Amino acid sequence: MIIISQAIKKIWHILLFFIIFFAILIVTLKHGISIENISFNDFKIEKLYIKLDKKLILRAQKLKIPKTSHKDSSNEDFLSLTNNIIWVDRLFKEIILEKIEFEDNELTVLFYENAFHVDTAYLTLDTTFTSQENGLFIDVYNLAFKDFDINLSGTSNADIRHNIYDFNGTFVSHELDGKMKFHLENEIINYDVSDINASSLKSFMHELDVKLNLNEDVKNWIYGYIVADNYFVHNLSGKVDLKNQNFFLNELSAKGVSKNLKVKFEDSLPAAIVEEADIELKNGTLYFKLKKPRWNGKNLNGSNLEIYKIFDEKNAGLILNLQTNSIYDKAVNSILKAYDINVPIEQKSGRNVGKISIDIKFDPLKLTPNGKFKAKDSKIDIAGAMFNVKEAIVEIRDDKIIVDAKDSGMDFFKGDIKVAIDATKEKGDVNGTINKFDLSFDGEEIVKLKNLPLNASLDFRKKDVLFDILDPRIQLSFGDESTIRIDDISKIYDYSPLIKQIGLNSGNFTLKTKNFDDFEISLRNAKFNMPFLNKDGSKYDSDGFDIKIGENLITANSLSNNLNINIKDKKTEVHIKNMDLIIDNGIILNDNNRSKNKNLEFFGLNSDLFVADLNRTLKFLSYSGSIVKDKTQFNAKPKSGNVSIVQSDKKFNMFANDITGEFVNSLFGMDGFDGGFFKLKIVGNNTDDLKGEIRLHGANLKSYTFYNQLLTFLNSVPSLIIFKTPDFTEKGFPVKFGKILFEKKGDLLNIMAIELEGSSADIGGRGTINLATKEIDVDLELKLLKDASSIIGSIPIVNQIILGKDRKLSTVIKVRGTLDKPKYSTQVLADALTSPLKIIRNVLEAPFLIFE
């Protein structure tokens, strides 16, 4: 009770202090406080006066505020005002801050009753406001955004509780004036401007360029190349993120009209006269729909232009669309020539309906003309050659003149061909669409093109007709014997299922045939990406092949004779000799391009397996396997024993019998064993989720780093010298019989049990190894197999105990660190039941044993 009484007394003294302090403060403020100067670091106030008259009265002649943030626009000043104006009305009756210095800016803030004035370097606000439910009603006499020369006046409603502001009024900016509405919520202004009138856009466009850094050509086309007597904008809407200075330019939308326009397509050309133009801004593109345009005496009804990506300085451009019913003569051509585009076509007579589009990319300057004319009963001069045309579609694509011909070709090739004549070379250029190009044998597609763009040339100067397809590059000649030549297979790789199946991706070949049923292919300088290594360790990625295609059979024999492929009845055989097969991510002969219904057999002679993701080589005398749909089987014969693997989407099994320690070392990427014989079985869902068992006999444990450092540790601890039995030699630890049980989950290898039996000692252990970091956490137990009673009195009993009724001596060694740098220490056992060997024997007696 005395303690409680003392605590209450202390609390009362503290409360009494604060009550007296605040009472004095309120009485002082009631009478007013005047302070001539206050200075604290960079914070300074001159002639400060504060008084409490229901609300605060604050006056100061000069206020200097240290730098705490950076504001450099009217947007940020306006956002700050909207966030804080309510507190001015709630807390203050009067504020007179004649001069506020903040960084390089000066501000003035005046407030009395409901009249509010703020003047900053970027913004001026004169307003009065009255309280209403949930906020304020504001009369805005002037809101000026100085850095863009915009002045607004009108009324505003402020929902202070939800920080929402609405404005309705008028604006003036340069030559423009009109109506404006905006809605401010969550620091985002959504605005709508309407009924904008202007007789010029010159000053406004200059200001817009300074603010947004417009592309110079975009600015000139909006006002310069296109000039009108009057501009009227029906509406313009958009939004601004005041906090992040994001104007969402590509979301701006506007519609307007201009009258009495002069449009200059290029400085050297006369201007087109346009009676009126409907203008629309949408998705960053400015559209001009021209009404009653005339140029050089020609009617251009239907013509228009668009300036695209106007807010993207590097990608902005213009599309000029001209439409006419006049013939395509020199006058129309002069527009293209003004942009240094020479189109060698001229319509001499006949009828024509056509249009041409010029795409002008500004930076860097690039012009692309595209035109289409439908001519009837005409004479057309193409590069000096005259053509009589009953009916044709003539297209302009850059500097090419294209005449359409539909469904032309031969048995294996048909297309909608567009022939362009080059008069200077006296050759024909061919473009269009390949409807069908199909070279096949017994369902195996050699080259298959369909509905692809065609770019080719024709040469009729010799007896054999030459047809040269440029992309993909295929050269054909037709005569007594037909020949197809492909200089670079990579160009047709995507169009040849057979070449994909064989695994080739570059090289050159020549195909010859007399009947298009039997083929001979000579493939040279072939480049490919096959999963093979030469015996010198280099990648097997180049060779030559002779390929024959006959009835129901395809053979492909390499010039090196290291790889031979036979395809018959949709079954593929791959014979590998004198080179090594690469396994990547556990996948054998992976082919992502082939169907899941694949049927493949492979055979290897004097061929090893290189496991790429583990950087290991498994040496075999021979192997064979199959891949049928998603199931892979693999059988191999190393120098001793045999190995088999079965793998599918949800299964991974591996079995090895009578393999040597050297093969185990190469399989697991270590130098742990010498000699002996091993039996291995692994089962799991995949290579990252499995469990396994290893049995060994007659092997020597000899890992250089691991074993040698264990010997060093035994020699360095006096109490452990007795454990260095004759089994522990510099050549290794001989194992009469051993078992290892393990599980693998991702990178974590869990060694559930190790039991190695020697002649004079046993080694047991368990723990984990992180295969990614090589971190090791393993406990080993060394156990002597001889009676220790005669020597027990002479050994310092440190970090060890006597286990069991047989009085055999054991110790536990903790192995930590990494596989490269293991660290050893001893551990005291409190109970024989906690010894690793005792726990391991329980594990070994459990039904985990997958051999049983």
ZIPEFEN-V265486 format. One record per backbone hydrogen bond with DSSP energy under -0.5 kcal/mol. NH is the residue of the N-H (numbers start at 1). CO is the residue of the C=O. Records with the same first field share a line. If there is no record, write none. Layout:
# ZIPEFEN-V265486
NH->CO / CO
This chain:
# ZIPEFEN-V265486
5->1
6->2
7->3
8->4
9->5
10->6
11->7
12->8
13->9
14->10
15->11
16->12
17->13
18->14
19->15
20->16
21->17
22->18
23->19
24->20
25->21
26->22
27->23
28->24
29->25
30->26
31->27 / 28
32->28
33->50
35->48
38->45
40->43
43->40
44->42 / 64
45->38
46->62
47->36
48->35
49->59
50->33
51->57
52->29
53->51 / 55
55->53
56->91
57->51
58->94
59->49
60->96
61->46
62->46
63->99
64->44
65->63 / 101
77->73
78->74
79->75
80->76
81->77
82->78
83->79
84->80 / 81
85->81
87->84
88->84
89->85
90->86
91->87
92->88
93->56
94->56
95->111
96->58
97->109
98->60 / 96
100->107
101->63 / 99
102->100 / 105
103->65
105->102
107->100
108->119
109->97
110->117
111->95
112->115
113->93
114->112
115->112
116->127
117->110
118->125
119->108
120->123
124->144
125->118
126->142
127->116
128->139
129->114
130->137
132->135
135->132
136->158
137->130
138->136 / 156
139->128
140->138 / 154
141->126 / 139
142->126
143->152
144->124
145->143 / 150
146->122 / 144
147->122
148->145
149->145 / 146
150->145
151->172
152->143
153->170
154->140
155->168
156->138
157->166
158->136
159->157 / 164
160->134 / 158
161->134
163->159
164->159
165->184
166->157
167->182
168->155
169->180
170->153
171->178
172->151
173->176
176->173
177->197
178->171
179->194
180->169
181->192
182->167
183->190
184->165
185->183 / 188
186->163
188->185
189->240
190->183 / 188
191->189 / 238
192->181
193->236
194->179
195->234
196->233
197->177
198->231
205->201
206->202
207->203
208->204
209->205
210->206
211->207
212->208
213->209
215->310
219->215
220->216
221->217
222->218
223->219
224->226
225->220
226->220
227->225 / 262
229->259 / 260
230->259
231->198
232->257
233->196
234->232 / 255
235->255
236->193
237->253
238->191
239->247
240->189
241->246
242->187 / 240
243->187
245->241
246->241
247->245
251->248
252->249
253->237
254->281
255->235
256->279
257->232
258->277
259->230
260->275
261->274
262->227
263->272
264->225 / 262
265->263
269->266
272->263
273->294
274->261 / 272
275->291
276->291
277->258
278->289
279->256
280->287
281->254
282->280 / 285
285->282
286->307
287->280 / 285
288->305
289->278 / 287
290->288 / 303
291->276
292->290
294->273
295->298
298->295
300->293 / 298
303->300
304->321
305->288
306->319
307->286
308->306 / 317
310->284
312->309
313->311
315->312
316->312
317->308
318->360
319->306
320->318 / 358
321->304 / 319
322->320 / 356
324->354
329->327
333->329
334->330
335->331 / 332
336->332
337->333
338->334
339->335 / 336
340->337
341->336
342->340
343->341
344->342
345->343
346->381
347->328
348->346 / 379
349->379
351->376
353->374
354->324
355->372
356->322
357->370
358->320
359->357 / 368
360->318 / 358
361->359 / 366
362->316 / 360
363->316
366->361
368->359
370->357
371->396
372->355
373->394
374->353
375->373 / 392
376->351
377->390
378->389
379->349
380->378 / 387
381->346
382->380 / 385
383->344 / 381
385->382
387->380
389->378 / 387
390->388
392->375
394->373 / 392
395->393 / 402
396->371
397->395 / 400
398->369
400->397
402->395 / 400
403->419
404->393
405->417
408->415
410->413
413->410
414->436
415->408
416->433
417->405 / 415
418->431
419->403 / 417
420->418 / 429
421->401
422->420 / 427
423->421
426->422
427->422
428->458
429->420
430->456
431->418
432->454
433->416
434->452
435->414 / 433
436->414
437->449
438->412
439->447
440->438
441->444
444->441
445->443
446->439 / 444
447->439
448->495
449->437
451->434
452->434
454->432
456->430
457->468
458->428
459->466
465->478
466->459
467->465 / 476
468->457 / 466
469->467 / 474
470->455 / 468
471->455 / 472
474->469 / 472
475->485
476->467 / 474
477->483
478->465
482->513
483->477
484->511
485->475
486->509
489->507
491->488
492->489
493->489
495->492
496->493
498->445
500->496
501->497
502->498
503->499
504->499
505->527
506->527
508->524
509->486
510->522
511->484
512->520
513->482
519->549
520->512
521->547
522->510
523->521 / 545
524->508 / 522
526->543
527->506
528->541
529->503
530->540
532->530
533->580
534->538
535->578
537->534
540->532
541->539
543->526
545->523
546->557
547->521 / 545
548->555
549->519
550->548 / 553
552->550
553->550
554->567
555->548
556->565
557->546
558->563
559->544
561->558
564->575
565->556
566->573
567->554
568->571
571->568
572->599
573->566
574->601
575->564
576->574 / 603
577->562
578->605
580->533
581->608
582->531
583->610
584->582 / 587
587->584
589->582
594->591
598->595
600->627
601->572
602->625
603->574
604->623
605->576
606->621
609->618
610->581 / 608
611->609 / 616
612->583 / 610
613->583
614->611
615->611
616->611
618->609
619->617
621->637
622->637
623->604
624->635
625->602
626->633
627->600
628->631
629->598 / 627
631->628
632->647
633->626
634->645
635->624
636->643
637->622
638->636
642->657
643->636
644->655
645->634
646->653
647->632
648->651
651->648
652->684
653->646
654->682
655->644
656->680
657->642
658->678
659->678
661->675 / 676
664->660
665->661
666->662
667->663
668->664
669->665
670->665
674->700
677->697
678->659
679->695
680->656
681->693
682->654
683->691
684->652
685->689
686->689
689->686
690->744
691->683
692->742
693->681
694->740
695->679
696->738
697->677
698->735 / 736
699->735
700->674
701->699 / 733
702->672 / 700
703->672
707->703
708->703 / 704
709->705
710->706
711->707
712->708
713->709
714->710
715->711
716->712
717->713
718->716
720->717
721->717 / 718
723->720
724->721
725->723
728->725
729->727 / 732
732->729
733->701
734->727 / 732
735->699
736->734 / 757
737->757
738->696
739->755
740->694
741->753
742->692
743->750
744->690
745->748
746->688
748->745
749->747 / 769
750->743 / 748
751->749 / 767
752->741 / 750
753->741
754->765
755->739
756->763
757->737 / 755
758->756 / 761
762->783
763->756
764->781
765->754
766->779
767->751
768->777
769->749
770->775
771->747 / 769
774->770
776->817
777->768
778->815
779->766
780->813
781->764
782->811
783->762
784->809
785->760
788->807
791->788
792->788
794->791
795->792
797->795
798->796
801->810
803->801 / 808
807->804
808->803
810->801
811->782
812->827
813->780
814->825
815->778
816->814 / 823
818->821
819->774
823->816
825->814
827->812
830->828
834->831
835->832
839->835
840->836
841->837
842->838
843->839
844->840
845->841
846->843
849->846
852->849
